[in-house]
């Protein structure tokens, strides 16, 4: 059995956002993890950088539109 490793993208320098990143832990579904991996691979960045950018680009506002009962985002234009 051969195990190959893929080089990880460089981590953001400590001052990239004016503060140091700290380790955090959270749980997500396998689907969400796979989607995050796709974006990270496409952009050549880490998963934590994907999350950082998502939050900084309005992802929290989008999260408020999610309807757990329907399993989809609410269309607020209707």
CORDA-V665649 format. One record per residue. RES is the residue in three letters. SS is DSSP state (hx for helix, st for strand, lp for the rest). PHI is phi in radians with two decimals (NA if undefined). PSI is psi in degrees with one decimal (NA if undefined). Layout:
res = [RES | RES]
ss = [SS | SS]
phi = [PHI | PHI]
psi = [PSI | PSI]
This chain:
res = [UNK | UNK | UNK | UNK | UNK | UNK | UNK | UNK | UNK | UNK | UNK | UNK | UNK | UNK | UNK | UNK | UNK | UNK | UNK | UNK | UNK | UNK | UNK | UNK | UNK | UNK | UNK | UNK | UNK | UNK | UNK | UNK | UNK | UNK | UNK | UNK | UNK | UNK | UNK | UNK | UNK | UNK | UNK | UNK | UNK | UNK | UNK | UNK | UNK | UNK | UNK | UNK | UNK | UNK | UNK | UNK | UNK | UNK | UNK | UNK | UNK | UNK | UNK | UNK | UNK | UNK | UNK | UNK | UNK | UNK | UNK | UNK | UNK | UNK | UNK | UNK | UNK | UNK]
ss = [lp | lp | lp | lp | lp | lp | lp | lp | lp | lp | lp | lp | lp | lp | lp | lp | lp | lp | lp | lp | lp | lp | lp | lp | lp | lp | lp | lp | lp | hx | hx | hx | hx | hx | hx | hx | hx | hx | hx | hx | hx | hx | hx | lp | lp | lp | hx | hx | hx | hx | hx | hx | hx | hx | hx | hx | lp | lp | hx | hx | hx | hx | hx | lp | lp | st | st | lp | lp | lp | lp | st | st | lp | lp | lp | lp | lp]
phi = [NA | -1.86 | -1.94 | -1.92 | -2.01 | -1.85 | -1.09 | -1.40 | -1.08 | -1.12 | -1.36 | -1.10 | -1.13 | -0.95 | -1.69 | -1.01 | -2.04 | 1.42 | -2.72 | -1.43 | -1.38 | -2.13 | -1.12 | -2.34 | -2.34 | -2.64 | -1.98 | -2.40 | -1.27 | -1.05 | -1.05 | -1.10 | -1.10 | -1.10 | -1.13 | -1.12 | -1.07 | -1.06 | -1.16 | -1.05 | -1.12 | -1.07 | -1.59 | 1.21 | -2.20 | -1.39 | -1.08 | -1.15 | -1.23 | -1.04 | -1.11 | -1.01 | -1.16 | -1.02 | -1.17 | -1.21 | -1.78 | 1.71 | -1.08 | -1.20 | -1.13 | -1.15 | -1.09 | -1.21 | -1.52 | -1.33 | -1.77 | -1.07 | -1.12 | -1.56 | 1.24 | -2.76 | -1.35 | -1.31 | -1.59 | -1.47 | -1.47 | -1.52]
psi = [128.4 | 130.3 | 123.6 | 149.8 | 146.8 | 128.0 | 135.6 | 145.8 | 155.0 | 145.0 | 150.8 | 143.6 | 152.6 | -31.3 | 13.8 | -34.2 | 16.6 | 5.7 | 161.1 | 143.7 | 143.1 | 147.9 | 135.8 | 162.3 | 136.3 | 164.7 | 135.7 | 164.4 | 162.1 | -38.4 | -48.6 | -38.9 | -43.3 | -41.1 | -40.4 | -40.5 | -41.1 | -45.6 | -44.0 | -44.2 | -43.2 | -40.9 | -10.5 | 35.9 | 172.2 | 163.1 | -38.8 | -33.2 | -35.1 | -47.9 | -42.8 | -47.5 | -39.5 | -47.1 | -43.4 | -21.2 | 20.4 | 11.3 | -30.6 | -36.6 | -39.8 | -36.6 | -30.8 | -17.2 | -6.1 | 128.9 | 103.2 | -35.3 | -39.7 | -16.8 | 29.9 | 169.8 | 141.6 | 139.4 | 104.1 | 0.7 | -9.0 | NA]
